Amino acid sequence: MSKKRITTVYTGLGDDGKTSLLGGKRVRKSSLRVGAYGEVDELNSVLGVACVKTSDPRVKELLRGIQNALFTVGSDLATPQDSTFSPPRVTAQMAEKLEAQIDTFLPEVGELREFVLPGGSEGAAYLHLARAVCRRAERSVEALFEGSEEGREILVYLNRLSDLLFVLARVENKIAGTGEIFVDFGRSEDG
């Protein structure tokens, strides 16, 4: 009787503090590139929670699409331009789709003239958290590419995504009936 090999999720290949980029190149896990796509992965995970917590089916469907798009962002980041591997790359059209979604949802909540606190409904709170993680990922991508044209489409995409997540948080609060929580600059923890 032959023994069947069980596929495992652990390989031990990263035990030396290195990981493989798409295409096979080995780099330190502390590299800016690994940090950038790791933060995109974290964003995707937060969006998974936000998707579970949102009450609007339109928002849920949109978030699932964004989660799939973030795999393109991650694979683009995980593949240097000089790699022999050819993954899908982030395109200008991806950011344009986000802009169209912002234009679709923004009339539901209107323009803001005040700052809002993150929070309100549970779904909105997670969308605000996702927005903050998205901004951090954007900063990491900027640090990786240091203003070069290589990462431009990724930066634009993440910038539009954070804007969309802000609008979706406002939509979620409106649907939940919690409304916006405006910043009160005269109020402090001590006041």
Residue frames as a rotation matrix with the C-alpha (Angstrom) as fourth column:
MET 1
0.587 0.810 0.000 0.00
0.810 -0.587 0.000 0.00
0.000 0.000 -1.000 0.00
SER 2
-0.337 -0.740 0.582 1.51
0.712 -0.605 -0.358 3.29
0.617 0.293 0.731 -1.06
LYS 3
-0.189 0.181 -0.965 1.61
0.822 -0.508 -0.256 6.17
-0.537 -0.842 -0.053 1.29
LYS 4
0.428 0.420 0.800 -0.15
0.786 -0.610 -0.100 9.29
0.446 0.672 -0.591 0.06
ARG 5
-0.704 -0.694 -0.152 1.74
0.695 -0.630 -0.346 12.54
0.144 -0.349 0.926 0.48
ILE 6
0.433 0.820 -0.374 -0.26
0.874 -0.483 -0.047 15.26
-0.219 -0.307 -0.926 2.18
THR 7
-0.086 -0.395 0.915 0.21
0.565 -0.775 -0.281 18.74
0.820 0.493 0.290 0.76
THR 8
0.094 0.021 -0.995 1.12
0.972 -0.219 0.087 21.20
-0.216 -0.976 -0.041 3.46
VAL 9
0.891 0.239 0.385 1.06
0.323 -0.931 -0.171 24.96
0.317 0.277 -0.907 3.87
TYR 10
0.705 -0.709 -0.021 4.43
-0.450 -0.469 0.760 25.05
-0.549 -0.526 -0.650 5.56
THR 11
0.884 -0.453 -0.117 7.59
0.098 0.424 -0.900 24.64
0.458 0.784 0.419 3.55
GLY 12
0.598 -0.691 -0.405 10.28
0.597 0.048 0.801 26.02
-0.534 -0.721 0.441 5.82
LEU 13
0.113 -0.580 0.807 11.62
0.932 -0.221 -0.289 28.11
0.346 0.784 0.515 2.93
GLY 14
0.427 0.116 0.897 10.96
0.047 -0.993 0.106 31.33
0.903 -0.003 -0.429 4.83
ASP 15
0.837 -0.072 -0.542 12.68
0.541 0.254 0.802 30.25
0.080 -0.965 0.251 8.03
ASP 16
-0.184 -0.980 -0.077 15.79
0.979 -0.190 0.074 32.20
-0.087 -0.061 0.994 7.06
GLY 17
-0.083 0.221 -0.972 13.87
0.331 -0.914 -0.236 35.50
-0.940 -0.341 0.003 6.92
LYS 18
-0.834 -0.197 -0.515 13.56
-0.400 -0.426 0.811 35.47
-0.379 0.883 0.277 3.13
THR 19
0.168 0.898 0.408 10.66
0.093 0.397 -0.913 34.96
-0.981 0.191 -0.017 0.77
SER 20
-0.673 -0.362 0.645 10.28
0.628 0.182 0.757 34.49
-0.392 0.914 0.105 -2.98
LEU 21
-0.353 0.531 -0.770 8.84
-0.557 -0.781 -0.283 37.15
-0.752 0.328 0.572 -5.24
LEU 22
0.720 0.573 0.391 6.78
0.042 0.526 -0.849 36.07
-0.693 0.628 0.355 -8.23
GLY 23
0.783 -0.525 -0.335 9.37
-0.449 -0.105 -0.887 34.91
0.430 0.845 -0.318 -10.73
GLY 24
0.716 -0.404 -0.569 11.51
0.488 0.873 -0.006 33.28
0.499 -0.274 0.822 -8.05
LYS 25
-0.171 -0.832 0.528 13.83
-0.006 -0.536 -0.844 36.02
0.985 -0.147 0.087 -6.81
ARG 26
0.251 0.163 -0.954 14.53
0.891 0.346 0.294 35.69
0.378 -0.924 -0.058 -3.07
VAL 27
-0.187 -0.250 0.950 14.37
-0.083 -0.959 -0.269 38.82
0.979 -0.129 0.159 -0.90
ARG 28
-0.969 -0.139 -0.202 14.35
0.199 0.039 -0.979 39.68
0.144 -0.989 -0.010 2.79
LYS 29
-0.129 0.978 -0.166 10.89
0.938 0.175 0.299 39.65
0.321 -0.118 -0.940 4.35
SER 30
0.097 0.088 -0.991 11.71
0.657 -0.754 -0.002 43.11
-0.748 -0.651 -0.131 5.71
SER 31
-0.816 -0.433 0.384 12.12
0.565 -0.456 0.687 44.57
-0.122 0.778 0.617 2.20
LEU 32
-0.685 0.555 -0.472 9.94
-0.429 -0.831 -0.354 47.50
-0.589 -0.040 0.807 1.16
ARG 33
-0.587 0.464 -0.663 8.40
-0.641 0.233 0.731 45.40
0.494 0.854 0.160 -1.61
VAL 34
-0.604 0.353 -0.715 7.29
0.485 0.874 0.022 42.63
0.633 -0.333 -0.699 0.76
GLY 35
-0.789 0.301 -0.536 6.03
0.382 -0.442 -0.811 45.25
-0.481 -0.845 0.234 3.21
ALA 36
-0.706 0.520 -0.481 3.95
-0.669 -0.713 0.212 46.93
-0.232 0.471 0.851 0.50
TYR 37
-0.382 0.629 -0.677 2.22
-0.444 0.517 0.732 43.80
0.810 0.580 0.082 -0.74
GLY 38
-0.723 0.125 -0.680 1.82
0.600 0.603 -0.526 42.60
0.344 -0.788 -0.511 2.84
GLU 39
-0.801 0.446 -0.400 -0.12
-0.027 -0.694 -0.719 45.75
-0.598 -0.565 0.568 3.66
VAL 40
-0.496 0.649 -0.577 -2.29
-0.824 -0.143 0.547 45.22
0.272 0.747 0.606 0.57
ASP 41
-0.520 0.269 -0.811 -2.97
0.195 0.961 0.194 41.71
0.832 -0.057 -0.552 1.90
GLU 42
-0.830 0.215 -0.515 -3.90
0.507 -0.092 -0.857 43.20
-0.232 -0.972 -0.032 5.29
LEU 43
-0.707 0.591 -0.388 -6.24
-0.626 -0.779 -0.045 45.64
-0.329 0.211 0.920 3.53
ASN 44
-0.458 0.527 -0.716 -7.88
-0.490 0.523 0.698 42.73
0.742 0.670 0.019 1.73
SER 45
-0.654 0.175 -0.736 -8.43
0.583 0.737 -0.343 40.96
0.482 -0.653 -0.584 5.06
VAL 46
-0.821 0.374 -0.431 -10.01
0.112 -0.635 -0.765 44.05
-0.560 -0.676 0.479 6.62
LEU 47
-0.583 0.628 -0.516 -12.26
-0.809 -0.387 0.443 44.35
0.079 0.676 0.733 3.58
GLY 48
-0.597 0.351 -0.722 -13.35
0.095 0.924 0.371 40.76
0.797 0.152 -0.585 4.16
VAL 49
-0.690 0.348 -0.635 -14.55
0.695 0.074 -0.715 41.73
-0.202 -0.935 -0.293 7.64
ALA 50
-0.746 0.413 -0.523 -16.15
-0.366 -0.910 -0.195 44.92
-0.556 0.046 0.830 6.31
CYS 51
-0.670 0.487 -0.560 -17.99
-0.510 0.246 0.824 42.85
0.539 0.838 0.084 3.71
VAL 52
-0.571 0.442 -0.692 -19.44
0.620 0.785 -0.011 40.63
0.538 -0.435 -0.722 6.42
LYS 53
-0.578 0.257 -0.774 -20.46
0.675 -0.381 -0.631 43.63
-0.458 -0.888 0.047 8.53
THR 54
-0.918 0.259 -0.299 -22.01
-0.361 -0.858 0.366 45.86
-0.162 0.444 0.881 5.85
SER 55
-0.344 0.884 0.316 -25.76
0.140 0.381 -0.914 45.79
-0.929 -0.270 -0.255 5.37
ASP 56
0.359 0.459 -0.813 -26.06
-0.683 -0.464 -0.564 47.10
-0.636 0.758 0.146 1.79
PRO 57
0.554 -0.117 0.824 -25.91
0.376 0.918 -0.123 44.30
-0.743 0.378 0.553 -0.80
ARG 58
0.941 -0.242 0.237 -24.49
0.121 -0.414 -0.902 46.74
0.317 0.877 -0.361 -3.37
VAL 59
0.467 -0.798 0.380 -21.59
-0.880 -0.460 0.116 47.52
0.082 -0.389 -0.918 -1.05
LYS 60
0.359 -0.302 0.883 -20.98
-0.307 0.855 0.418 43.82
-0.881 -0.421 0.214 -0.35
GLU 61
0.792 -0.006 0.610 -20.81
0.522 0.524 -0.673 43.04
-0.315 0.852 0.418 -4.07
LEU 62
0.835 -0.499 0.234 -18.52
-0.250 -0.721 -0.647 45.99
0.491 0.481 -0.726 -4.73
LEU 63
0.392 -0.707 0.589 -16.18
-0.866 -0.067 0.496 44.98
-0.311 -0.704 -0.638 -1.88
ARG 64
0.524 -0.191 0.830 -15.89
0.150 0.980 0.131 41.43
-0.838 0.055 0.542 -3.26
GLY 65
0.876 -0.199 0.439 -14.83
0.434 -0.072 -0.898 42.87
0.210 0.977 0.024 -6.61
ILE 66
0.648 -0.657 0.386 -12.29
-0.657 -0.738 -0.153 45.11
0.385 -0.155 -0.910 -4.90
GLN 67
0.462 -0.481 0.745 -10.90
-0.504 0.548 0.667 42.14
-0.730 -0.684 0.011 -2.99
ASN 68
0.674 -0.202 0.710 -10.28
0.591 0.725 -0.355 40.37
-0.443 0.659 0.608 -6.28
ALA 69
0.828 -0.364 0.427 -8.66
0.099 -0.653 -0.750 43.50
0.552 0.664 -0.505 -7.74
LEU 70
0.646 -0.607 0.464 -6.35
-0.752 -0.399 0.525 43.68
-0.134 -0.688 -0.713 -4.72
PHE 71
0.553 -0.480 0.681 -4.89
0.274 0.876 0.396 40.33
-0.787 -0.032 0.616 -5.78
THR 72
0.669 -0.329 0.667 -3.84
0.655 -0.164 -0.738 42.05
0.352 0.930 0.106 -9.01
VAL 73
0.753 -0.399 0.523 -2.32
-0.486 -0.873 0.035 44.87
0.443 -0.280 -0.852 -6.94
GLY 74
0.631 -0.494 0.598 -0.48
-0.467 0.373 0.802 42.35
-0.619 -0.785 0.005 -4.77
SER 75
0.571 -0.430 0.700 0.84
0.646 0.761 -0.059 40.33
-0.507 0.485 0.712 -7.69
ASP 76
0.756 -0.309 0.577 1.96
0.273 -0.652 -0.707 43.52
0.595 0.692 -0.408 -9.42
LEU 77
0.667 -0.497 0.555 3.86
-0.730 -0.583 0.356 44.56
0.147 -0.643 -0.752 -6.28
ALA 78
0.551 -0.418 0.723 5.31
-0.261 0.736 0.625 41.06
-0.793 -0.533 0.296 -5.86
THR 79
0.494 -0.353 0.795 6.75
0.803 0.536 -0.261 41.08
-0.334 0.767 0.548 -9.38
PRO 80
-0.092 -0.604 -0.791 9.59
0.063 -0.797 0.601 43.47
-0.994 0.006 0.111 -10.20
GLN 81
0.623 0.364 -0.692 9.46
-0.566 -0.401 -0.720 44.98
-0.540 0.841 -0.044 -13.70
ASP 82
-0.122 -0.784 -0.609 12.58
-0.988 0.154 0.000 43.01
0.094 0.601 -0.793 -14.73
SER 83
-0.256 0.084 0.963 11.05
-0.442 0.876 -0.194 39.65
-0.860 -0.476 -0.187 -13.76
THR 84
-0.956 -0.052 -0.288 10.55
-0.279 0.461 0.842 36.93
0.089 0.886 -0.455 -16.34
PHE 85
-0.559 0.826 -0.069 7.17
0.773 0.489 -0.403 36.25
-0.299 -0.278 -0.913 -14.74
SER 86
-0.909 0.280 0.310 4.32
-0.032 -0.786 0.618 38.22
0.417 0.551 0.723 -16.31
PRO 87
-0.610 0.720 -0.332 1.45
0.694 0.282 -0.662 38.81
-0.383 -0.634 -0.672 -13.85
PRO 88
0.352 0.731 0.585 -1.61
0.815 -0.547 0.193 40.96
0.461 0.408 -0.788 -14.41
ARG 89
-0.771 -0.628 -0.110 -0.65
0.618 -0.694 -0.370 44.60
0.156 -0.353 0.923 -13.79
VAL 90
-0.024 0.720 -0.693 -2.66
0.639 -0.523 -0.564 47.46
-0.769 -0.456 -0.448 -12.32
THR 91
-0.496 -0.055 0.867 -4.09
0.824 -0.345 0.450 49.67
0.274 0.937 0.216 -15.06
ALA 92
-0.984 0.171 0.051 -5.52
-0.177 -0.971 -0.159 53.18
0.023 -0.165 0.986 -15.23
GLN 93
-0.336 0.917 -0.215 -8.90
-0.323 0.103 0.941 51.62
0.885 0.385 0.262 -16.00
MET 94
-0.231 0.221 -0.948 -8.98
0.771 0.635 -0.039 50.02
0.593 -0.740 -0.317 -12.55
ALA 95
-0.807 -0.090 -0.584 -8.82
0.470 -0.696 -0.543 53.44
-0.358 -0.713 0.604 -10.88
GLU 96
-0.845 0.531 -0.064 -11.38
-0.450 -0.641 0.622 54.79
0.290 0.554 0.780 -13.33
LYS 97
-0.220 0.774 -0.593 -13.82
0.297 0.633 0.715 52.08
0.929 -0.019 -0.370 -12.22
LEU 98
-0.392 0.030 -0.920 -13.37
0.920 -0.009 -0.392 53.24
-0.020 -1.000 -0.024 -8.62
GLU 99
-0.967 0.038 -0.253 -14.03
-0.037 -0.999 -0.007 56.84
-0.253 0.003 0.968 -9.68
ALA 100
-0.561 0.810 -0.169 -17.25
-0.280 0.006 0.960 55.71
0.779 0.586 0.223 -11.37
GLN 101
-0.116 0.499 -0.859 -18.32
0.760 0.601 0.247 53.99
0.639 -0.624 -0.450 -8.14
ILE 102
-0.727 -0.159 -0.668 -17.57
0.586 -0.651 -0.482 57.14
-0.359 -0.742 0.566 -6.13
ASP 103
-0.919 0.376 -0.119 -19.70
-0.384 -0.781 0.492 59.12
0.092 0.498 0.862 -8.62
THR 104
-0.341 0.818 -0.463 -22.49
0.116 0.525 0.843 56.57
0.933 0.234 -0.274 -8.19
PHE 105
-0.015 0.318 -0.948 -22.58
0.907 0.404 0.121 56.56
0.421 -0.858 -0.295 -4.38
LEU 106
-0.862 -0.458 -0.219 -21.65
0.507 -0.751 -0.423 60.16
0.029 -0.475 0.880 -3.53
PRO 107
-0.599 0.681 0.422 -25.06
-0.322 -0.687 0.652 61.65
0.733 0.255 0.630 -4.45
GLU 108
0.198 0.688 -0.698 -26.64
0.436 0.576 0.692 59.38
0.878 -0.441 -0.185 -1.82
VAL 109
0.238 -0.192 -0.952 -24.70
0.969 -0.022 0.247 61.07
-0.069 -0.981 0.181 0.98
GLY 110
0.934 0.180 0.309 -23.82
0.248 -0.949 -0.197 64.46
0.258 0.260 -0.930 -0.51
GLU 111
0.065 -0.937 0.342 -20.75
0.183 -0.326 -0.928 66.61
0.981 0.123 0.150 -0.13
LEU 112
0.400 -0.034 -0.916 -19.20
0.912 0.114 0.394 67.14
0.091 -0.993 0.076 3.29
ARG 113
0.435 -0.283 0.855 -18.34
-0.022 -0.952 -0.304 70.49
0.900 0.113 -0.420 4.81
GLU 114
0.518 -0.265 0.813 -17.08
-0.855 -0.159 0.493 69.10
-0.001 -0.951 -0.309 8.12
PHE 115
-0.590 -0.717 -0.370 -14.68
-0.634 0.696 -0.337 66.40
0.499 0.036 -0.866 9.27
VAL 116
0.617 0.785 -0.049 -16.23
-0.611 0.518 0.599 63.13
0.496 -0.340 0.799 10.40
LEU 117
-0.163 -0.597 0.785 -15.05
-0.904 0.410 0.124 60.70
-0.396 -0.689 -0.607 13.03
PRO 118
-0.613 -0.046 -0.789 -14.51
-0.457 0.835 0.306 57.11
0.644 0.549 -0.533 11.95
GLY 119
-0.944 0.303 0.133 -17.35
0.061 0.555 -0.830 55.02
-0.325 -0.775 -0.542 13.30
GLY 120
-0.315 0.922 -0.226 -21.10
-0.946 -0.288 0.148 55.02
0.072 0.260 0.963 13.44
SER 121
0.801 0.598 0.025 -22.47
-0.598 0.802 -0.006 51.64
-0.024 -0.010 1.000 12.45
GLU 122
0.405 -0.656 0.637 -20.36
-0.074 0.671 0.738 48.50
-0.911 -0.346 0.223 12.70
GLY 123
0.539 -0.161 0.826 -20.07
0.804 0.389 -0.449 48.22
-0.249 0.907 0.339 8.91
ALA 124
0.875 -0.199 0.441 -19.02
0.025 -0.892 -0.452 51.86
0.483 0.407 -0.776 8.58
ALA 125
0.691 -0.650 0.316 -16.42
-0.564 -0.212 0.798 51.45
-0.451 -0.730 -0.513 11.33
TYR 126
0.280 -0.591 0.756 -14.80
0.392 0.790 0.472 48.57
-0.876 0.164 0.453 9.43
LEU 127
0.651 -0.027 0.759 -14.90
0.738 -0.211 -0.641 50.54
0.177 0.977 -0.117 6.18
HIS 128
0.884 -0.371 0.283 -13.13
-0.408 -0.909 0.084 53.41
0.226 -0.190 -0.955 7.93
LEU 129
0.449 -0.744 0.495 -10.54
-0.273 0.413 0.869 50.94
-0.851 -0.525 -0.018 9.25
ALA 130
0.391 -0.259 0.883 -10.07
0.796 0.576 -0.183 49.61
-0.462 0.775 0.431 5.72
ARG 131
0.889 -0.045 0.455 -9.61
0.238 -0.804 -0.545 53.20
0.390 0.593 -0.704 4.50
ALA 132
0.723 -0.648 0.241 -6.86
-0.640 -0.496 0.587 53.80
-0.261 -0.578 -0.773 7.07
VAL 133
0.251 -0.625 0.739 -5.09
0.165 0.780 0.604 50.53
-0.954 -0.029 0.299 6.15
CYS 134
0.643 0.046 0.764 -5.40
0.762 0.052 -0.645 51.50
-0.070 0.998 -0.001 2.48
ARG 135
0.922 -0.317 0.221 -3.69
-0.279 -0.942 -0.187 54.83
0.268 0.111 -0.957 3.18
ARG 136
0.430 -0.798 0.422 -0.87
-0.514 0.168 0.841 53.01
-0.742 -0.579 -0.338 4.98
ALA 137
0.316 -0.272 0.909 -0.47
0.632 0.775 0.012 50.64
-0.707 0.571 0.417 2.03
GLU 138
0.877 0.053 0.478 -0.35
0.420 -0.570 -0.706 53.66
0.235 0.820 -0.522 -0.27
ARG 139
0.750 -0.644 0.153 2.46
-0.648 -0.668 0.365 55.20
-0.133 -0.373 -0.918 1.82
SER 140
0.241 -0.666 0.706 4.39
-0.100 0.707 0.700 51.91
-0.965 -0.240 0.103 1.66
VAL 141
0.530 -0.007 0.848 4.03
0.797 0.347 -0.495 51.75
-0.291 0.938 0.189 -2.11
GLU 142
0.949 -0.204 0.241 5.26
-0.096 -0.913 -0.396 55.34
0.301 0.353 -0.886 -2.38
ALA 143
0.494 -0.808 0.320 8.29
-0.649 -0.098 0.754 54.46
-0.579 -0.580 -0.573 -0.23
LEU 144
0.307 -0.344 0.888 8.99
0.401 0.893 0.207 51.43
-0.863 0.292 0.412 -2.45
PHE 145
0.395 -0.065 0.916 8.93
0.919 0.024 -0.394 53.32
0.003 0.998 0.069 -5.73
GLU 146
-0.202 -0.529 -0.824 10.10
0.614 -0.724 0.314 56.73
-0.763 -0.443 0.471 -4.42
GLY 147
0.197 0.410 -0.891 8.12
-0.263 -0.853 -0.451 58.68
-0.945 0.323 -0.060 -7.00
SER 148
-0.863 -0.500 -0.068 9.20
-0.209 0.233 0.950 56.65
-0.459 0.834 -0.306 -10.03
GLU 149
-0.281 0.772 -0.570 6.73
-0.954 -0.159 0.255 55.94
0.106 0.615 0.781 -12.79
GLU 150
-0.817 -0.106 -0.567 6.88
-0.177 0.981 0.073 52.18
0.548 0.160 -0.821 -12.08
GLY 151
-0.765 0.499 -0.407 4.36
0.639 0.507 -0.578 52.28
-0.082 -0.702 -0.707 -9.25
ARG 152
-0.937 0.348 -0.035 2.20
-0.350 -0.933 0.087 55.14
-0.003 0.094 0.996 -10.51
GLU 153
-0.302 0.888 -0.346 -0.91
-0.404 0.209 0.891 53.13
0.864 0.409 0.295 -11.44
ILE 154
-0.220 0.174 -0.960 -0.80
0.729 0.683 -0.043 51.29
0.648 -0.709 -0.277 -8.11
LEU 155
-0.879 -0.159 -0.450 -0.59
0.435 -0.654 -0.619 54.58
-0.196 -0.740 0.643 -6.19
VAL 156
-0.753 0.657 -0.033 -3.50
-0.592 -0.656 0.469 56.07
0.286 0.373 0.883 -8.13
TYR 157
-0.163 0.708 -0.687 -5.57
0.029 0.700 0.714 52.94
0.986 0.096 -0.135 -7.56
LEU 158
-0.367 -0.020 -0.930 -4.94
0.872 0.340 -0.351 52.90
0.323 -0.940 -0.107 -3.80
ASN 159
-0.984 0.013 -0.179 -5.63
0.049 -0.940 -0.339 56.63
-0.173 -0.342 0.924 -3.55
ARG 160
-0.498 0.855 -0.144 -9.00
-0.640 -0.251 0.726 56.25
0.585 0.454 0.672 -5.29
LEU 161
-0.173 0.420 -0.891 -9.79
0.378 0.863 0.334 53.18
0.910 -0.279 -0.308 -3.24
SER 162
-0.745 -0.110 -0.658 -9.32
0.666 -0.176 -0.725 55.05
-0.036 -0.978 0.205 0.03
ASP 163
-0.872 0.482 -0.085 -11.67
-0.488 -0.871 0.063 57.77
-0.043 0.097 0.994 -1.26
LEU 164
-0.260 0.799 -0.542 -14.26
-0.396 0.423 0.815 55.16
0.881 0.426 0.206 -2.23
LEU 165
-0.382 0.087 -0.920 -14.02
0.679 0.702 -0.215 53.44
0.628 -0.706 -0.327 1.16
PHE 166
-0.957 0.060 -0.283 -14.70
0.152 -0.728 -0.669 56.79
-0.245 -0.683 0.688 2.86
VAL 167
-0.576 0.787 -0.220 -17.81
-0.773 -0.437 0.460 57.31
0.266 0.435 0.860 0.73
LEU 168
-0.192 0.504 -0.842 -18.97
-0.024 0.855 0.517 53.73
0.981 0.120 -0.152 1.35
ALA 169
-0.754 -0.090 -0.650 -18.58
0.631 0.175 -0.756 54.21
0.182 -0.980 -0.076 5.12
ARG 170
-0.869 0.466 -0.166 -20.86
-0.392 -0.852 -0.347 57.24
-0.303 -0.236 0.923 4.85
VAL 171
-0.323 0.759 -0.566 -23.36
-0.653 0.255 0.714 55.23
0.685 0.600 0.413 2.78
GLU 172
-0.419 0.107 -0.902 -23.31
0.435 0.895 -0.096 52.47
0.797 -0.433 -0.421 5.38
ASN 173
-0.914 0.075 -0.400 -24.00
0.344 -0.383 -0.858 54.97
-0.217 -0.921 0.324 8.18
LYS 174
-0.668 0.713 -0.215 -26.89
-0.745 -0.640 0.190 56.45
-0.002 0.287 0.958 6.24
ILE 175
-0.211 0.581 -0.786 -28.45
-0.330 0.714 0.617 53.04
0.920 0.390 0.041 5.62
ALA 176
-0.501 -0.056 -0.863 -27.96
0.666 0.612 -0.427 52.07
0.552 -0.789 -0.269 9.27
GLY 177
0.545 0.782 0.301 -29.58
0.442 -0.574 0.690 55.34
0.712 -0.243 -0.659 10.35
THR 178
0.299 -0.490 -0.819 -26.61
0.920 -0.081 0.384 56.39
-0.254 -0.868 0.426 12.47
GLY 179
0.977 0.055 0.204 -25.67
0.131 -0.915 -0.382 59.39
0.166 0.400 -0.901 10.34
GLU 180
0.173 -0.965 0.198 -22.32
0.283 -0.144 -0.948 61.11
0.943 0.220 0.248 10.47
ILE 181
0.688 -0.139 -0.712 -20.41
0.695 -0.158 0.702 61.74
-0.210 -0.978 -0.012 13.66
PHE 182
0.674 -0.396 0.623 -18.82
0.184 -0.727 -0.662 65.15
0.715 0.560 -0.418 13.16
VAL 183
-0.271 -0.863 -0.426 -15.56
0.833 0.011 -0.554 66.20
0.483 -0.505 0.716 14.74
ASP 184
0.893 0.437 0.104 -16.04
0.297 -0.748 0.593 68.62
0.337 -0.499 -0.798 17.62
PHE 185
0.042 -0.981 0.191 -12.77
0.413 -0.157 -0.897 70.52
0.910 0.117 0.398 17.83
GLY 186
-0.040 -0.002 0.999 -13.87
-0.686 -0.727 -0.029 72.13
0.726 -0.687 0.028 21.10
ARG 187
0.857 0.392 0.335 -14.26
-0.514 0.603 0.610 68.78
0.037 -0.695 0.718 22.79
SER 188
-0.187 -0.906 -0.379 -11.35
-0.654 0.403 -0.641 66.82
0.733 0.128 -0.668 24.18
GLU 189
-0.048 0.110 -0.993 -10.91
0.434 0.898 0.078 63.87
0.900 -0.427 -0.090 26.48
ASP 190
-0.754 -0.331 -0.568 -10.21
0.649 -0.232 -0.725 66.27
0.108 -0.915 0.389 29.32
GLY 191
-0.921 0.380 0.082 -13.04
-0.379 -0.925 0.025 68.70
0.086 -0.008 0.996 28.43
